[in-house]
Amino acid sequence: MQYNKFAIAGTIVDIKGIEIQPDGFVKRELILRTGRDFPQDLRFEFLQQNAYKLEPFGEGEEVLVQFNLKGSEFNDRLFTNLIAYQIEGLYRKHKQRNQQIV
């Protein structure tokens, strides 16, 4: 199965705690607000080792999230999940470059 790859920028609204299932499956959720005129809050799932990529980030920070769409069916209902695999601060690299130049 091949996933579509997407990226979206926004502001972190919330980062949930790490959930570890009895079978060792690791999951962490990120709530990201996108848009200016009509803001949307989106829930992304960071799975397994990717769950720990959220550690250096906090509420209010502007980030770019790269993710895949994953669809599944359960009890005759369709669900769509946003499975994130990468996150980066939009202004972190720029700030670091400026600090090194000065």
Residue pairs with C-beta under 8 A, 6 or more apart in sequence:
3 68
3 69
3 70
3 83
4 68
4 69
5 66
5 67
5 68
6 66
6 67
6 68
6 69
7 64
7 65
7 66
7 67
8 32
8 34
8 42
8 64
8 65
8 67
9 34
9 62
9 63
9 64
9 65
9 90
10 32
10 33
10 34
10 35
10 42
10 62
10 63
10 65
11 32
11 33
11 60
11 61
11 62
11 63
12 30
12 31
12 32
12 33
12 57
12 58
12 59
12 60
12 61
12 62
12 63
13 31
13 32
13 33
13 41
13 59
14 30
14 31
14 59
15 28
15 29
15 30
15 31
15 54
15 57
15 58
15 59
16 28
16 29
16 30
16 31
17 28
18 26
18 27
18 28
18 51
18 52
19 26
19 27
19 28
20 26
21 27
25 47
25 48
26 47
26 48
26 49
26 51
27 45
27 46
27 47
27 51
28 45
28 46
28 51
28 52
28 54
29 43
29 44
29 45
29 46
30 43
30 44
30 46
30 54
30 65
30 84
30 87
31 41
31 42
31 43
31 44
32 41
32 42
32 44
32 63
32 65
33 39
33 40
33 41
33 42
34 40
34 42
42 82
43 82
44 65
44 67
44 82
44 83
44 84
45 81
45 82
45 83
45 84
46 53
46 54
46 84
46 85
46 87
47 83
50 84
50 85
50 86
53 86
53 87
54 87
57 63
57 87
57 89
61 89
62 89
62 90
62 91
63 87
63 88
63 89
63 90
64 87
64 88
64 90
65 84
65 86
65 87
66 84
66 85
66 86
66 87
67 82
67 83
67 84
67 85
68 82
68 83
68 85
69 80
69 81
69 82
69 83
70 80
70 81
70 82
70 83
71 78
71 79
71 80
71 81
72 78
72 79
72 81
73 79
